[in-house]
Amino acid sequence: MKEACVISAQALKLIGEAVEPGVSTLELDTLAEKFIRSKGARPNFKGLYGFPATACISINNEVIHGIPAKNRIIRAGDIVSVDLGAEFEGYNGDNAATFACGDVSDEAKRLMEVTKESLYEGIKHALPGGRVGDISAAVQQYVESRGYSVVRKYVGHGVGTSLHEAPEIPNFGVSGRGVRLVPGMTIAIEPMVNAGSYDVKVMPDGWTVLTSDGSLSAHFEHTVAITADGPKIMTLP
């Protein structure tokens, strides 16, 4: 599983470095798929629940699940959220990050920064003997205290021999509640944070999720192992 996570992280880093004006989201997706397969792994998003691509690539007010397309061109000033993973020898990795294309607005920079920091706040609370709600509450408190909102409709999850496993890891909740965290668990913590309302809507393609008010959204995710010594981030390149 560690190898699956490293491949996932390397693929995400590669895509982030390729985000630039004029590039299509399909080009980025193709790059990710070729890289993952070159490592002897399989893109675990492709075909999952019918999703047609290796990566979910979502721009600006798209929260998650954006479908890569030849005519979806990234422009200077966009923020681009990429979510992808790899399966290696039966085990899965999953990670996400939001990348700036050139110079972006101060609002976009701050949103990305807060979202990324909220992920690490959540990870700090992924402690053996704790509860899922400890993670959820830490993320929510960090985000809302800075004037943003956490998406309620979509959550993090367990990861292992399947990409999506129990338990769910919401980005909102009450400390001390929920499933107990024990050493050996591997979970994906993934704050999805909106500049405006937490309400979202799904486009007619059945996949792409937008902020309901058109505000910007950012997304960061790591696969994390619960160990006796505390949380261990597995998706590092």
Residue pairs with C-beta under 8 A, 6 or more apart in sequence:
1 88
1 91
1 92
1 93
1 159
1 160
1 186
1 234
2 234
3 41
3 88
3 89
3 91
4 41
4 85
4 86
4 87
4 88
4 89
4 91
4 92
4 93
5 93
5 95
5 223
5 234
5 235
5 236
6 93
6 234
6 235
6 236
6 237
7 36
7 39
7 41
7 86
7 88
7 93
8 36
8 84
8 85
8 86
8 93
8 94
8 95
8 223
8 235
9 93
9 95
9 235
9 236
9 237
10 35
10 39
10 237
11 32
11 35
11 36
11 84
11 86
12 82
12 84
12 95
12 96
12 97
12 235
12 237
13 237
14 31
14 32
14 35
15 28
15 31
15 32
15 55
15 82
15 84
15 99
16 82
16 97
16 99
18 27
18 28
18 31
19 28
19 74
19 80
19 82
19 99
19 100
19 101
20 74
20 101
20 102
21 74
21 75
21 76
21 101
21 102
22 73
22 74
22 75
23 73
23 74
24 68
24 69
24 70
24 71
24 72
24 73
24 74
25 57
25 59
25 66
25 68
25 69
25 72
25 73
25 74
25 80
26 68
26 69
26 70
26 72
28 55
28 57
28 68
28 82
29 53
29 54
29 55
29 57
29 68
30 54
32 43
32 54
32 55
32 84
33 43
33 46
33 54
36 42
36 43
36 54
36 84
36 86
37 43
39 86
39 88
40 88
41 86
41 87
41 88
42 86
42 87
42 88
43 54
43 55
43 84
43 85
43 86
43 87
44 85
44 86
44 87
44 92
44 93
44 94
44 163
45 51
45 53
45 54
45 55
45 56
45 83
45 84
45 85
45 163
46 52
46 53
46 54
48 163
51 65
51 67
51 207
52 67
53 67
53 68
54 68
54 84
55 68
55 82
55 83
55 84
56 64
56 65
56 66
56 67
56 81
56 82
56 83
56 84
56 96
56 207
57 66
57 67
57 68
57 72
57 80
57 81
57 82
58 64
58 65
58 66
58 80
58 81
58 82
58 83
58 208
58 209
58 217
58 219
59 66
59 72
59 74
59 78
59 79
59 80
59 81
60 78
60 79
60 216
60 217
61 210
61 211
61 214
61 215
61 216
61 217
62 81
62 208
62 209
62 210
62 217
63 81
63 151
63 154
63 192
63 194
63 200
63 209
63 210
63 211
63 217
63 219
64 81
64 83
64 154
64 192
64 209
64 219
65 83
65 207
65 208
65 209
66 72
66 81
66 207
66 208
67 205
67 207
67 208
74 80
74 101
75 101
76 101
76 102
76 103
77 101
77 102
77 103
77 104
77 105
77 108
78 101
78 104
79 98
79 99
79 100
79 101
79 104
79 108
79 111
79 112
79 216
79 218
80 98
80 99
80 100
80 101
81 96
81 97
81 98
81 99
81 217
81 218
81 219
82 96
82 97
82 98
82 99
83 94
83 95
83 96
83 190
83 219
83 221
84 94
84 95
84 96
85 92
85 93
85 94
85 95
85 163
86 92
86 93
87 93
87 163
90 161
91 160
91 161
92 159
92 160
92 161
92 162
92 163
93 159
93 223
93 234
93 235
94 159
94 163
94 188
94 221
94 223
94 235
95 188
95 221
95 222
95 223
95 235
96 190
96 219
96 220
96 221
97 116
97 219
97 220
97 221
98 112
98 115
98 116
98 218
98 219
98 220
100 108
100 109
100 112
107 195
107 216
108 216
111 148
111 193
111 195
111 216
111 217
111 218
112 218
114 142
114 143
114 146
114 148
114 193
114 218
115 143
115 148
115 191
115 192
115 193
115 218
115 219
115 220
116 218
116 220
117 142
118 138
118 139
118 142
118 143
118 150
118 171
118 191
118 193
118 220
119 139
119 189
119 190
119 191
119 220
119 221
119 222
121 138
121 139
121 141
121 142
122 135
122 136
122 138
122 139
122 171
122 189
122 191
123 135
123 189
123 222
123 224
123 231
123 233
124 138
124 231
125 134
125 135
125 137
125 138
126 134
126 135
126 181
126 187
126 189
126 224
126 226
126 230
126 231
127 134
127 181
127 226
127 230
127 231
128 181
128 182
128 183
128 226
128 227
128 228
128 230
129 180
129 181
129 182
130 180
130 181
131 175
131 176
131 177
131 178
131 179
131 180
131 181
132 167
132 168
132 169
132 170
132 173
132 177
132 178
132 179
132 181
133 173
133 174
133 175
133 176
133 177
133 178
134 175
134 176
134 181
135 169
135 189
136 169
136 170
136 171
136 172
136 173
136 174
136 175
136 178
137 172
137 173
137 174
137 175
138 175
139 150
139 171
139 172
139 189
139 191
140 150
140 171
140 172
140 173
143 149
143 150
143 171
143 191
143 193
144 150
148 193
148 194
148 195
149 193
149 194
149 196
149 197
149 198
150 171
150 172
150 191
150 192
150 193
150 194
150 198
151 171
151 192
151 193
151 194
151 198
151 200
151 217
152 170
152 172
152 198
153 200
153 209
154 192
154 200
154 209
155 168
155 169
155 170
155 171
155 190
156 168
156 169
156 170
156 171
156 187
156 188
156 189
156 190
156 221
157 164
157 165
157 166
157 167
157 168
157 169
157 187
157 188
158 164
158 165
158 166
158 167
158 169
158 185
158 186
158 187
158 188
159 165
159 186
159 187
159 188
159 223
160 186
166 179
167 178
167 179
167 187
169 187
169 188
169 189
169 190
171 190
171 191
171 192
171 193
181 226
182 226
183 226
183 227
183 228
184 225
184 226
184 227
185 225
185 226
186 223
186 224
186 225
186 226
186 234
187 223
187 224
187 226
188 221
188 222
188 223
188 224
189 221
189 222
189 224
190 219
190 220
190 221
190 222
191 219
191 220
191 221
192 217
192 218
192 219
193 217
193 218
193 219
194 200
194 211
194 215
194 216
194 217
195 211
195 215
195 216
195 217
196 211
196 213
196 214
196 215
197 211
197 212
197 213
197 215
199 211
199 212
199 213
200 209
200 210
200 211
200 212
201 209
201 210
201 212
202 208
202 209
202 210
203 209
203 210
211 217
221 235
222 233
222 234
222 235
223 233
223 234
223 235
224 231
224 232
224 233
224 234
225 231
225 232
225 234
